[in-house]
Amino acid sequence: MTVLVEELRDSAQRDGVEKFVVGAVIHSDGSVLVVTRSELDDFLPGIDELPSGGVEVGESLTAALDRELLEEVGFESEVINGDLL
């Protein structure tokens, strides 16, 4: 999976993409986790969305996803059979 992620990132950069965002669909027993932005947030306060966030300079996409999940929902992703879970 790491090769695919890096290929996608390289392709996007060649196409002029300058900002990357990661997100996760977390599902269990037919339900999907949705988070609500704080009403104090400067950008789209109160909106419901999937856990997501921007990738920092020099950060891998998987590291960014791990960081965002920890920041937003309090747990880390898992890798099972080569898939980021």
MMTF fields as JSON, N, C-alpha, C and O atoms, coordinates in Angstrom:
{
  "mmtfVersion": "1.0.0",
  "mmtfProducer": "UNKNOWN",
  "numBonds": 339,
  "numAtoms": 340,
  "numGroups": 85,
  "numChains": 1,
  "numModels": 1,
  "chainsPerModel": [1],
  "groupsPerChain": [85],
  "chainIdList": ["A"],
  "bondAtomList": [4, 2, 8, 6, 12, 10, 16, 14, 20, 18, 24, 22, 28, 26, 32, 30, 36, 34, 40, 38, 44, 42, 48, 46, 52, 50, 56, 54, 60, 58, 64, 62, 68, 66, 72, 70, 76, 74, 80, 78, 84, 82, 88, 86, 92, 90, 96, 94, 100, 98, 104, 102, 108, 106, 112, 110, 116, 114, 120, 118, 124, 122, 128, 126, 132, 130, 136, 134, 140, 138, 144, 142, 148, 146, 152, 150, 156, 154, 160, 158, 164, 162, 168, 166, 172, 170, 176, 174, 180, 178, 184, 182, 188, 186, 192, 190, 196, 194, 200, 198, 204, 202, 208, 206, 212, 210, 216, 214, 220, 218, 224, 222, 228, 226, 232, 230, 236, 234, 240, 238, 244, 242, 248, 246, 252, 250, 256, 254, 260, 258, 264, 262, 268, 266, 272, 270, 276, 274, 280, 278, 284, 282, 288, 286, 292, 290, 296, 294, 300, 298, 304, 302, 308, 306, 312, 310, 316, 314, 320, 318, 324, 322, 328, 326, 332, 330, 336, 334],
  "bondOrderList": [1, 1, 1, 1, 1, 1, 1, 1, 1, 1, 1, 1, 1, 1, 1, 1, 1, 1, 1, 1, 1, 1, 1, 1, 1, 1, 1, 1, 1, 1, 1, 1, 1, 1, 1, 1, 1, 1, 1, 1, 1, 1, 1, 1, 1, 1, 1, 1, 1, 1, 1, 1, 1, 1, 1, 1, 1, 1, 1, 1, 1, 1, 1, 1, 1, 1, 1, 1, 1, 1, 1, 1, 1, 1, 1, 1, 1, 1, 1, 1, 1, 1, 1, 1],
  "groupList": [{"groupName": "MET", "atomNameList": ["N", "CA", "C", "O"], "elementList": ["N", "C", "C", "O"], "formalChargeList": [0, 0, 0, 0], "bondAtomList": [1, 0, 2, 1, 3, 2], "bondOrderList": [1, 1, 2], "singleLetterCode": "M", "chemCompType": "L-PEPTIDE LINKING"}, {"groupName": "THR", "atomNameList": ["N", "CA", "C", "O"], "elementList": ["N", "C", "C", "O"], "formalChargeList": [0, 0, 0, 0], "bondAtomList": [1, 0, 2, 1, 3, 2], "bondOrderList": [1, 1, 2], "singleLetterCode": "T", "chemCompType": "L-PEPTIDE LINKING"}, {"groupName": "VAL", "atomNameList": ["N", "CA", "C", "O"], "elementList": ["N", "C", "C", "O"], "formalChargeList": [0, 0, 0, 0], "bondAtomList": [1, 0, 2, 1, 3, 2], "bondOrderList": [1, 1, 2], "singleLetterCode": "V", "chemCompType": "L-PEPTIDE LINKING"}, {"groupName": "LEU", "atomNameList": ["N", "CA", "C", "O"], "elementList": ["N", "C", "C", "O"], "formalChargeList": [0, 0, 0, 0], "bondAtomList": [1, 0, 2, 1, 3, 2], "bondOrderList": [1, 1, 2], "singleLetterCode": "L", "chemCompType": "L-PEPTIDE LINKING"}, {"groupName": "GLU", "atomNameList": ["N", "CA", "C", "O"], "elementList": ["N", "C", "C", "O"], "formalChargeList": [0, 0, 0, 0], "bondAtomList": [1, 0, 2, 1, 3, 2], "bondOrderList": [1, 1, 2], "singleLetterCode": "E", "chemCompType": "L-PEPTIDE LINKING"}, {"groupName": "ARG", "atomNameList": ["N", "CA", "C", "O"], "elementList": ["N", "C", "C", "O"], "formalChargeList": [0, 0, 0, 0], "bondAtomList": [1, 0, 2, 1, 3, 2], "bondOrderList": [1, 1, 2], "singleLetterCode": "R", "chemCompType": "L-PEPTIDE LINKING"}, {"groupName": "ASP", "atomNameList": ["N", "CA", "C", "O"], "elementList": ["N", "C", "C", "O"], "formalChargeList": [0, 0, 0, 0], "bondAtomList": [1, 0, 2, 1, 3, 2], "bondOrderList": [1, 1, 2], "singleLetterCode": "D", "chemCompType": "L-PEPTIDE LINKING"}, {"groupName": "SER", "atomNameList": ["N", "CA", "C", "O"], "elementList": ["N", "C", "C", "O"], "formalChargeList": [0, 0, 0, 0], "bondAtomList": [1, 0, 2, 1, 3, 2], "bondOrderList": [1, 1, 2], "singleLetterCode": "S", "chemCompType": "L-PEPTIDE LINKING"}, {"groupName": "ALA", "atomNameList": ["N", "CA", "C", "O"], "elementList": ["N", "C", "C", "O"], "formalChargeList": [0, 0, 0, 0], "bondAtomList": [1, 0, 2, 1, 3, 2], "bondOrderList": [1, 1, 2], "singleLetterCode": "A", "chemCompType": "L-PEPTIDE LINKING"}, {"groupName": "GLN", "atomNameList": ["N", "CA", "C", "O"], "elementList": ["N", "C", "C", "O"], "formalChargeList": [0, 0, 0, 0], "bondAtomList": [1, 0, 2, 1, 3, 2], "bondOrderList": [1, 1, 2], "singleLetterCode": "Q", "chemCompType": "L-PEPTIDE LINKING"}, {"groupName": "GLY", "atomNameList": ["N", "CA", "C", "O"], "elementList": ["N", "C", "C", "O"], "formalChargeList": [0, 0, 0, 0], "bondAtomList": [1, 0, 2, 1, 3, 2], "bondOrderList": [1, 1, 2], "singleLetterCode": "G", "chemCompType": "PEPTIDE LINKING"}, {"groupName": "LYS", "atomNameList": ["N", "CA", "C", "O"], "elementList": ["N", "C", "C", "O"], "formalChargeList": [0, 0, 0, 0], "bondAtomList": [1, 0, 2, 1, 3, 2], "bondOrderList": [1, 1, 2], "singleLetterCode": "K", "chemCompType": "L-PEPTIDE LINKING"}, {"groupName": "PHE", "atomNameList": ["N", "CA", "C", "O"], "elementList": ["N", "C", "C", "O"], "formalChargeList": [0, 0, 0, 0], "bondAtomList": [1, 0, 2, 1, 3, 2], "bondOrderList": [1, 1, 2], "singleLetterCode": "F", "chemCompType": "L-PEPTIDE LINKING"}, {"groupName": "ILE", "atomNameList": ["N", "CA", "C", "O"], "elementList": ["N", "C", "C", "O"], "formalChargeList": [0, 0, 0, 0], "bondAtomList": [1, 0, 2, 1, 3, 2], "bondOrderList": [1, 1, 2], "singleLetterCode": "I", "chemCompType": "L-PEPTIDE LINKING"}, {"groupName": "HIS", "atomNameList": ["N", "CA", "C", "O"], "elementList": ["N", "C", "C", "O"], "formalChargeList": [0, 0, 0, 0], "bondAtomList": [1, 0, 2, 1, 3, 2], "bondOrderList": [1, 1, 2], "singleLetterCode": "H", "chemCompType": "L-PEPTIDE LINKING"}, {"groupName": "PRO", "atomNameList": ["N", "CA", "C", "O"], "elementList": ["N", "C", "C", "O"], "formalChargeList": [0, 0, 0, 0], "bondAtomList": [1, 0, 2, 1, 3, 2], "bondOrderList": [1, 1, 2], "singleLetterCode": "P", "chemCompType": "L-PEPTIDE LINKING"}, {"groupName": "ASN", "atomNameList": ["N", "CA", "C", "O"], "elementList": ["N", "C", "C", "O"], "formalChargeList": [0, 0, 0, 0], "bondAtomList": [1, 0, 2, 1, 3, 2], "bondOrderList": [1, 1, 2], "singleLetterCode": "N", "chemCompType": "L-PEPTIDE LINKING"}],
  "groupTypeList": [0, 1, 2, 3, 2, 4, 4, 3, 5, 6, 7, 8, 9, 5, 6, 10, 2, 4, 11, 12, 2, 2, 10, 8, 2, 13, 14, 7, 6, 10, 7, 2, 3, 2, 2, 1, 5, 7, 4, 3, 6, 6, 12, 3, 15, 10, 13, 6, 4, 3, 15, 7, 10, 10, 2, 4, 2, 10, 4, 7, 3, 1, 8, 8, 3, 6, 5, 4, 3, 3, 4, 4, 2, 10, 12, 4, 7, 4, 2, 13, 16, 10, 6, 3, 3],
  "groupIdList": [1, 2, 3, 4, 5, 6, 7, 8, 9, 10, 11, 12, 13, 14, 15, 16, 17, 18, 19, 20, 21, 22, 23, 24, 25, 26, 27, 28, 29, 30, 31, 32, 33, 34, 35, 36, 37, 38, 39, 40, 41, 42, 43, 44, 45, 46, 47, 48, 49, 50, 51, 52, 53, 54, 55, 56, 57, 58, 59, 60, 61, 62, 63, 64, 65, 66, 67, 68, 69, 70, 71, 72, 73, 74, 75, 76, 77, 78, 79, 80, 81, 82, 83, 84, 85],
  "secStructList": [7, 2, 2, 2, 2, 2, 2, 2, 2, 2, 2, 2, 2, 2, 6, 6, 7, 7, 7, 7, 3, 3, 3, 7, 7, 7, 3, 3, 6, 6, 3, 3, 7, 7, 3, 3, 7, 7, 6, 6, 7, 1, 1, 1, 6, 6, 7, 3, 3, 7, 1, 3, 3, 3, 7, 7, 6, 6, 7, 7, 2, 2, 2, 2, 2, 2, 2, 2, 2, 2, 2, 2, 2, 1, 7, 7, 7, 7, 3, 3, 6, 6, 3, 3, 7],
  "xCoordList": [0.807, 0.0, 0.854, 0.484, 1.982, 2.841, 3.261, 3.312, 3.563, 3.967, 2.826, 3.059, 1.607, 0.456, 0.248, 0.013, 0.331, 0.135, 1.175, 0.834, 2.427, 3.48, 3.323, 3.609, 2.875, 2.623, 1.512, 1.625, 0.451, -0.633, -0.156, -0.521, 0.655, 1.172, 2.073, 1.955, 2.969, 3.856, 3.058, 3.364, 2.038, 1.194, 0.479, 0.415, -0.047, -0.744, 0.214, -0.149, 1.42, 2.398, 2.761, 2.918, 2.897, 3.179, 2.027, 2.242, 0.811, -0.36, -0.55, -1.523, 0.37, 0.31, -0.409, -0.636, -0.776, -1.432, -0.405, 0.678, -0.746, 0.192, -0.189, 0.664, -1.45, -1.919, -2.607, -3.487, -2.209, -2.804, -3.623, -3.278, -4.714, -5.59, -5.833, -5.987, -5.867, -6.179, -7.497, -7.881, -8.18, -9.419, -9.632, -8.985, -10.543, -10.792, -12.283, -13.046, -12.682, -14.033, -13.888, -13.285, -14.436, -14.341, -15.732, -16.691, -15.812, -17.124, -17.082, -16.058, -18.23, -18.376, -19.851, -20.701, -20.142, -21.513, -22.519, -23.617, -22.148, -23.066, -23.157, -23.934, -22.377, -22.379, -21.057, -20.023, -21.105, -19.908, -19.717, -20.67, -18.468, -18.147, -18.129, -17.431, -18.906, -18.919, -18.602, -19.141, -17.732, -17.375, -17.985, -18.22, -18.231, -18.796, -17.751, -17.175, -17.514, -16.562, -17.076, -18.283, -16.163, -16.514, -17.217, -16.891, -18.166, -18.833, -17.85, -18.117, -16.711, -15.686, -14.698, -13.837, -14.813, -13.902, -14.088, -15.216, -12.978, -13.036, -13.573, -14.135, -13.409, -13.788, -14.951, -14.79, -16.11, -17.311, -17.693, -17.81, -17.887, -18.257, -19.549, -20.507, -19.57, -20.76, -21.033, -21.994, -20.217, -20.466, -20.068, -19.096, -20.841, -20.515, -19.638, -19.885, -18.613, -17.688, -16.966, -17.033, -16.282, -15.408, -14.152, -13.775, -13.487, -12.217, -11.227, -11.016, -10.629, -9.723, -8.873, -9.098, -7.888, -7.062, -5.908, -5.638, -5.237, -4.141, -2.867, -2.597, -2.094, -0.799, 0.267, 0.325, 1.1, 2.156, 3.349, 3.562, 4.11, 5.288, 6.219, 6.566, 6.62, 7.543, 6.888, 7.571, 5.595, 4.867, 4.322, 3.813, 4.424, 3.835, 2.318, 1.804, 1.615, 0.155, -0.317, -1.274, 0.343, -0.065, 0.238, -0.54, 1.364, 1.685, 0.672, 0.264, 0.271, -0.726, -2.061, -2.73, -2.446, -3.702, -3.649, -4.602, -2.535, -2.377, -2.512, -3.209, -1.844, -1.875, -3.285, -3.761, -3.961, -5.309, -6.289, -7.113, -6.204, -7.093, -6.846, -7.791, -5.587, -5.271, -5.794, -6.364, -5.603, -6.067, -7.592, -8.147, -8.259, -9.696, -10.566, -11.628, -10.131, -10.979, -10.268, -10.888, -8.985, -8.292, -7.751, -7.401, -7.669, -7.037, -6.262, -6.458, -5.371, -4.515, -5.1, -5.874, -4.713, -5.12, -4.291, -3.287, -4.72, -3.992, -3.718, -4.491, -2.615, -2.321, -2.533, -1.873, -3.457, -3.75, -3.656, -4.333, -2.819, -2.645, -2.27, -2.712, -1.468, -0.992, -1.956, -1.608, -3.162, -4.132, -4.185, -4.199, -4.213, -4.319, -5.741, -6.685, -5.897, -7.235, -7.357, -8.413],
  "yCoordList": [-1.189, 0.0, 1.259, 2.252, 1.237, 2.415, 2.877, 4.077, 1.929, 2.283, 3.003, 4.017, 2.504, 3.129, 4.542, 5.466, 4.718, 6.033, 7.007, 8.13, 6.597, 7.486, 7.761, 8.87, 6.777, 7.006, 8.036, 8.919, 7.93, 8.898, 10.298, 11.281, 10.375, 11.674, 12.27, 13.455, 11.471, 11.952, 12.434, 13.481, 11.676, 12.042, 13.37, 14.226, 13.537, 14.773, 15.96, 17.032, 15.784, 16.869, 17.25, 18.432, 16.256, 16.553, 17.344, 18.14, 17.123, 17.833, 19.197, 19.894, 19.579, 20.905, 20.984, 22.082, 19.848, 19.866, 20.301, 19.722, 21.318, 21.863, 21.541, 21.573, 21.231, 20.961, 19.603, 19.333, 18.756, 17.437, 17.368, 17.972, 16.62, 16.388, 14.887, 14.215, 14.369, 12.951, 12.867, 13.795, 11.738, 11.514, 10.031, 9.208, 9.695, 8.286, 8.028, 8.842, 6.87, 6.367, 5.265, 4.224, 5.496, 4.541, 3.942, 4.634, 2.635, 1.994, 0.791, 0.126, 0.539, -0.596, -0.956, -0.1, -2.218, -2.718, -1.88, -1.608, -1.471, -0.732, 0.759, 1.46, 1.251, 2.682, 3.304, 2.637, 4.594, 5.338, 6.476, 7.166, 6.666, 7.751, 9.078, 9.231, 10.037, 11.393, 12.313, 12.138, 13.287, 14.237, 15.601, 15.914, 16.391, 17.716, 18.758, 18.719, 19.69, 20.768, 21.624, 21.807, 22.132, 23.014, 24.263, 24.756, 24.757, 26.012, 27.183, 28.239, 26.992, 28.038, 27.983, 28.855, 26.964, 26.794, 27.942, 28.355, 28.459, 29.542, 29.075, 29.875, 27.787, 27.256, 26.289, 25.225, 26.637, 25.8, 25.294, 24.086, 26.201, 25.764, 24.962, 25.306, 23.88, 23.063, 22.043, 21.28, 22.008, 21.068, 19.653, 19.454, 18.674, 17.266, 16.791, 17.138, 15.998, 15.523, 14.269, 13.907, 13.623, 12.505, 13.058, 14.195, 12.292, 12.75, 13.002, 12.135, 14.186, 14.55, 15.738, 16.351, 16.054, 17.219, 17.316, 16.395, 18.439, 18.724, 17.961, 17.617, 17.711, 17.045, 18.128, 19.07, 17.996, 18.975, 18.731, 17.617, 19.777, 19.69, 18.592, 18.56, 17.698, 16.622, 15.418, 14.439, 15.467, 14.388, 13.419, 13.848, 12.125, 11.143, 11.169, 11.627, 10.674, 10.635, 9.746, 10.087, 8.613, 7.716, 8.32, 8.15, 9.023, 9.685, 10.793, 10.986, 11.516, 12.574, 11.988, 12.548, 10.858, 10.215, 9.758, 9.96, 9.143, 8.734, 9.936, 9.864, 11.04, 12.244, 12.807, 13.139, 12.918, 13.48, 12.618, 13.149, 11.302, 10.43, 10.583, 10.63, 10.66, 10.83, 12.173, 12.244, 13.241, 14.565, 14.655, 15.24, 14.079, 14.295, 13.28, 13.634, 12.026, 11.01, 10.229, 9.399, 10.482, 9.903, 8.502, 7.859, 8.0, 6.703, 6.671, 7.507, 5.682, 5.541, 4.512, 3.641, 4.631, 3.634, 2.371, 2.382, 1.283, 0.011, -0.44, -0.155, -1.144, -1.738, -3.232, -3.893, -3.777, -5.209, -5.713, -5.194, -6.723, -7.293, -6.235, -6.31, -5.26, -4.257, -3.112, -2.173, -3.157, -2.087, -1.245, -1.771, 0.046, 0.959, 0.886, 1.188, 0.486, 0.37, 1.249, 1.289],
  "zCoordList": [0.0, 0.0, 0.0, -0.626, 0.686, 0.762, -0.625, -0.892, -1.512, -2.874, -3.587, -4.244, -3.472, -4.108, -3.58, -4.359, -2.28, -1.673, -2.21, -2.581, -2.257, -2.74, -4.233, -4.682, -5.01, -6.441, -6.63, -7.48, -5.852, -5.932, -5.559, -6.204, -4.522, -4.094, -5.172, -5.482, -5.749, -6.805, -8.008, -8.579, -8.395, -9.527, -9.269, -10.152, -8.079, -7.73, -7.766, -8.252, -7.262, -7.278, -8.708, -9.013, -9.589, -11.0, -11.627, -12.542, -11.134, -11.644, -10.987, -11.276, -10.107, -9.491, -8.167, -7.66, -7.589, -6.277, -5.236, -5.145, -4.455, -3.473, -2.037, -1.15, -1.796, -0.434, -0.411, -1.228, 0.52, 0.66, 1.932, 2.948, 1.859, 3.001, 3.092, 2.073, 4.302, 4.521, 5.281, 5.993, 5.115, 5.83, 6.022, 5.375, 6.915, 7.223, 7.312, 7.831, 6.79, 7.011, 8.053, 7.789, 9.215, 10.324, 10.507, 10.848, 10.269, 10.34, 11.266, 11.421, 11.873, 12.78, 12.851, 13.099, 12.631, 12.749, 11.958, 12.443, 10.743, 9.889, 10.159, 9.51, 11.105, 11.418, 10.996, 10.971, 10.664, 10.284, 11.275, 11.637, 11.712, 12.64, 11.892, 10.89, 12.394, 11.875, 13.05, 14.143, 12.827, 13.881, 13.541, 12.374, 14.558, 14.379, 14.748, 15.836, 13.829, 14.115, 15.271, 15.434, 16.051, 17.156, 16.623, 15.543, 17.378, 17.012, 17.043, 16.468, 17.718, 17.807, 16.647, 16.528, 15.788, 14.66, 13.671, 13.4, 13.129, 12.153, 10.805, 10.057, 10.482, 9.181, 9.336, 9.933, 8.814, 8.824, 10.219, 10.424, 11.171, 12.527, 12.533, 11.84, 13.327, 13.506, 12.416, 12.521, 11.371, 10.275, 10.693, 11.422, 10.213, 10.431, 9.29, 8.135, 9.595, 8.568, 9.05, 10.224, 8.125, 8.478, 9.125, 8.84, 9.99, 10.546, 9.405, 8.557, 9.389, 8.303, 8.715, 9.758, 7.875, 8.139, 7.172, 6.402, 7.223, 6.309, 6.644, 7.795, 5.59, 5.72, 5.887, 5.097, 6.9, 7.149, 6.221, 5.745, 5.977, 5.111, 5.617, 6.797, 4.721, 5.067, 5.722, 6.023, 5.947, 6.613, 5.57, 4.535, 5.83, 4.917, 5.088, 6.109, 4.082, 4.163, 5.306, 6.001, 5.506, 6.594, 7.96, 8.899, 8.079, 9.353, 9.639, 10.784, 8.598, 8.767, 9.217, 10.086, 8.623, 9.011, 10.465, 11.217, 10.862, 12.262, 13.197, 14.209, 12.854, 13.695, 13.772, 14.857, 12.627, 12.612, 13.414, 14.159, 13.266, 14.042, 15.533, 16.321, 15.92, 17.339, 17.848, 18.937, 17.062, 17.465, 17.527, 18.457, 16.542, 16.415, 17.147, 17.657, 17.205, 17.841, 18.941, 19.608, 19.137, 20.267, 20.089, 21.078, 18.856, 18.663, 17.359, 16.477, 17.253, 16.084, 15.13, 15.526, 13.861, 12.882, 13.079, 13.792, 12.442, 12.49, 11.074, 10.16, 10.893, 9.603, 9.723, 10.526, 8.925, 8.932, 7.498, 6.611, 7.268, 5.935, 4.901, 3.754, 5.289, 4.357, 4.107, 3.391, 4.676, 4.508, 5.771, 6.884, 5.586, 6.725, 7.231, 6.5, 8.484, 9.064, 10.275, 10.905]
}
